[in-house]
Amino acid sequence: MTPTEAVLPKVAGTIRLLLVDIHAISRASSRLLLDAFPSLSVVGETSDYHEALSMVSVLQPDVVFIGMRIQGSTGPEAAREIRRTQPNTKVIFLTLFDDPEYVRAAIDAGAHAYVLKQEPAAQVLQAIDRVMRGETYLSPGLKQKTEGSVYVRTD
């Protein structure tokens, strides 16, 4: 077992993932990474807000990875609607934006985790592990930038 595999969630069954990002290359890269692990399954992907909401309803993913910018809306608005309509679905932001205001917007919208694309792939897997255990996750690269701020989900 590699160190990357060691951080995967220890839960029964396959974790179903939906990818929502405006950039096709980001979705494709994420799919390649995540599909490499037997306990993870990417069940769909889109760049569009309305299609994402429909896919969440139909596919019932365990986790939605979402970017800050998507077609037809924003990542935080999509996260807010996903959490309203599918409260058991976990939302993880996977983004380049490290500004504390973006982090706050994501958390306020219901995100369980905020992961920077600049981080090693193991951070994505660690975020999945944490949210599936009912915890929250914030990229290590954000710790210093958000020091003094509280970014915790209470549900």
Stockholm file with secondary structure:
# STOCKHOLM 1.0

chainA/1-155         MTPTEAVLPKVAGTIRLLLVDIHAISRASSRLLLDAFPSLSVVGETSDYHEALSMVSVLQPDVVFIGMRIQGSTGPEAAREIRRTQPNTKVIFLTLFDDPEYVRAAIDAGAHAYVLKQEPAAQVLQAIDRVMRGETYLSPGLKQKTEGSVYVRTD
#=GR chainA/1-155 SS CCHHHHTSCCCSSCEEEEEECSCHHHHHHHHHHHHTSTTEEEEEEESBHHHHHHHHHHHCCSEEEECSEEBTEEHHHHHHHHHHHCTTSEEEEEESCCCHHHHHHHHHTTCSEEEETTSCHHHHHHHHHHHHTTCCEECGGGTTTTTTCCCCCCC
#=GC SS_cons         CCHHHHTSCCCSSCEEEEEECSCHHHHHHHHHHHHTSTTEEEEEEESBHHHHHHHHHHHCCSEEEECSEEBTEEHHHHHHHHHHHCTTSEEEEEESCCCHHHHHHHHHTTCSEEEETTSCHHHHHHHHHHHHTTCCEECGGGTTTTTTCCCCCCC
//
